[in-house]
Amino acid sequence: MKKFRKLVIASAAAISLISFNSQSEAAANTHQVHKGETYWTIAKKYGVTMSSLMKANNKSSDLLLPGEKLLIPNNAITEADKELMARLVFAEAKGEPYAGKVAVATVILNRVDSSLFPNTVKEVIYQKVSGHYAFTPVQNGEINHKADTSSRKAVEEALAFRGQGKGSLYFYNPKTSTSKWILSREVTITIGNHRFAR
């Protein structure tokens, strides 16, 4: 009888622990809106993109009401993601204007948000298309070089103003690109030697 009672107590404790963990996970994935908060401030706090936050909550309006609960998507940008982005920006945009570096970082974030690409920074950067990496510095190993301060700052700026950048999903140098497909994309902006497109 004592063994049975211990088993029941242990089972109840395990169920309580599972329940607590589930509640904790649920709590970590929601946010109660406070007065004056915007999508931008909440997105920055949790390291997610504004568009993914709005998409997760089926909202298109910029109006947030105090007390409203928002679901936070599980695509937070980690410090490791930032460093990986900075290394790609450094390799892709050497010698380019600072605005061009920010735009390259924004392309990565836009791809994370887009249904056409993977859902994380790492998966976007290391994505393979037809047996080739999507980004040349991944293909040739340049991504393994340490990023400079300017590239890290560009990543932080892209994160701070996420959702901007005219929805660019691609960038290329028209002088060196051999892809007819990329030349057919709608150009959003030209910065330095790079054209950005969607």
C-alpha positions in Angstrom: 0.0 0.0 0.0 2.8 2.4 0.9 4.6 1.6 -2.4 1.4 2.3 -4.3 0.9 5.7 -2.4 4.5 6.7 -3.2 3.9 5.8 -6.9 0.7 7.9 -7.0 2.5 10.9 -5.3 5.5 10.6 -7.7 3.2 10.4 -10.7 1.2 13.4 -9.5 4.5 15.4 -9.0 5.6 14.4 -12.5 2.3 15.5 -14.0 2.5 18.8 -12.1 6.1 19.4 -13.3 5.0 18.7 -16.9 2.0 21.0 -16.5 4.3 23.7 -15.0 6.8 23.4 -17.8 4.0 23.6 -20.4 2.7 26.7 -18.7 6.1 28.2 -18.6 6.7 27.6 -22.3 3.3 29.1 -23.1 4.1 32.1 -20.9 7.4 32.5 -22.7 5.6 32.6 -26.0 3.1 35.3 -25.1 3.4 39.0 -24.2 0.9 41.3 -22.5 1.0 44.7 -24.2 1.7 47.7 -22.0 0.7 51.2 -22.6 2.8 52.9 -25.3 4.2 49.7 -26.7 4.4 49.2 -30.4 5.1 46.1 -32.6 8.6 47.5 -33.1 9.4 47.7 -29.3 8.0 44.2 -28.7 9.8 42.7 -31.7 13.1 44.3 -30.5 12.6 43.0 -27.0 12.1 39.4 -28.1 14.5 39.5 -31.1 11.9 38.7 -33.7 10.9 40.5 -36.9 7.9 42.8 -36.9 6.3 41.0 -39.9 6.6 37.6 -38.2 5.1 39.0 -35.0 2.1 40.5 -36.9 1.8 37.3 -39.0 1.7 35.1 -35.8 -1.1 37.2 -34.5 -3.0 37.6 -37.7 -2.8 41.4 -37.5 -2.3 44.1 -40.1 -3.2 47.1 -37.9 -0.5 49.0 -36.1 -2.8 49.6 -33.1 -2.0 47.7 -30.0 -4.2 47.9 -26.9 -2.9 47.7 -23.3 -3.6 44.3 -21.8 -3.8 42.7 -25.2 -1.9 39.4 -25.4 0.4 38.7 -28.3 1.9 35.3 -29.4 5.7 35.6 -29.8 7.0 33.5 -32.7 9.9 31.1 -32.1 12.3 32.7 -34.5 14.3 34.9 -32.1 17.6 36.2 -33.4 20.4 35.0 -31.1 23.9 36.4 -30.5 25.3 33.6 -32.6 22.9 34.5 -35.4 24.0 38.1 -35.2 27.7 37.1 -35.5 26.9 34.8 -38.4 25.0 37.6 -40.2 27.9 40.0 -39.5 30.4 37.6 -41.0 28.2 37.3 -44.2 27.8 41.0 -44.4 31.6 41.5 -44.0 32.3 39.0 -46.8 29.5 40.1 -49.2 29.8 43.9 -48.7 33.5 44.6 -48.4 34.2 48.1 -49.8 30.5 48.8 -50.0 28.8 51.9 -48.4 27.6 51.3 -44.8 23.9 51.6 -46.1 24.7 48.7 -48.4 25.9 46.6 -45.5 22.6 47.3 -43.6 20.7 46.4 -46.8 22.5 43.0 -47.0 21.7 42.2 -43.4 18.1 43.2 -44.1 17.9 40.8 -47.0 18.7 38.0 -44.6 16.0 39.1 -42.2 13.5 39.4 -45.1 14.3 35.9 -46.1 13.7 34.6 -42.6 10.2 36.2 -42.8 9.4 35.0 -46.3 7.6 31.7 -46.9 10.0 31.2 -49.9 13.0 30.6 -47.6 13.9 28.8 -44.4 12.7 30.1 -41.0 16.0 30.8 -39.2 19.1 33.0 -39.9 21.4 30.0 -39.9 19.2 28.0 -42.3 18.9 31.0 -44.6 22.6 31.7 -44.7 23.5 28.0 -45.3 20.7 27.3 -47.7 21.6 25.2 -50.7 19.8 25.7 -54.1 20.5 23.2 -56.9 23.6 21.9 -55.0 25.1 25.4 -54.5 25.0 27.6 -51.5 22.8 30.7 -51.9 25.6 33.0 -50.8 29.0 33.0 -52.5 31.0 33.5 -49.2 29.5 30.3 -47.8 30.5 28.5 -51.0 34.1 29.8 -51.0 34.7 29.8 -47.2 34.9 33.6 -46.9 32.1 33.5 -44.3 34.6 31.9 -41.8 36.6 35.2 -41.5 36.0 37.4 -38.6 33.5 40.3 -39.1 34.6 43.9 -38.6 32.9 46.5 -36.3 31.1 48.2 -39.2 29.4 44.9 -40.2 28.3 44.1 -36.7 26.9 47.6 -36.4 25.0 47.2 -39.7 23.4 44.0 -38.4 22.3 45.8 -35.3 20.8 48.6 -37.4 19.0 46.1 -39.7 17.5 44.4 -36.6 16.5 47.7 -35.1 14.7 48.9 -38.2 13.4 45.4 -39.4 10.6 45.4 -41.8 12.1 48.2 -43.8 14.2 47.9 -46.9 11.4 47.7 -49.4 11.1 43.9 -49.0 14.4 43.0 -50.8 15.0 39.3 -50.9 18.0 39.3 -53.3 21.1 41.4 -54.1 23.7 41.1 -56.8 26.4 43.0 -58.7 25.1 43.7 -62.2 28.7 43.9 -63.5 29.6 40.4 -62.4 26.3 38.5 -62.3 25.7 35.9 -65.0 22.2 34.9 -63.9 19.4 35.9 -66.3 16.9 35.0 -63.7 18.2 37.5 -61.1 18.3 40.3 -63.7 14.6 39.7 -64.2 13.7 40.5 -60.6 12.1 43.8 -59.6 14.9 46.2 -58.5 14.1 47.9 -55.1 17.2 50.0 -54.7 20.8 50.3 -55.9 23.5 50.9 -53.2 27.1 51.0 -54.3 27.9 48.1 -56.6 24.9 46.1 -55.4 21.3 46.0 -56.8 18.7 44.9 -54.3 15.6 43.1 -55.7 12.5 41.1 -54.7 
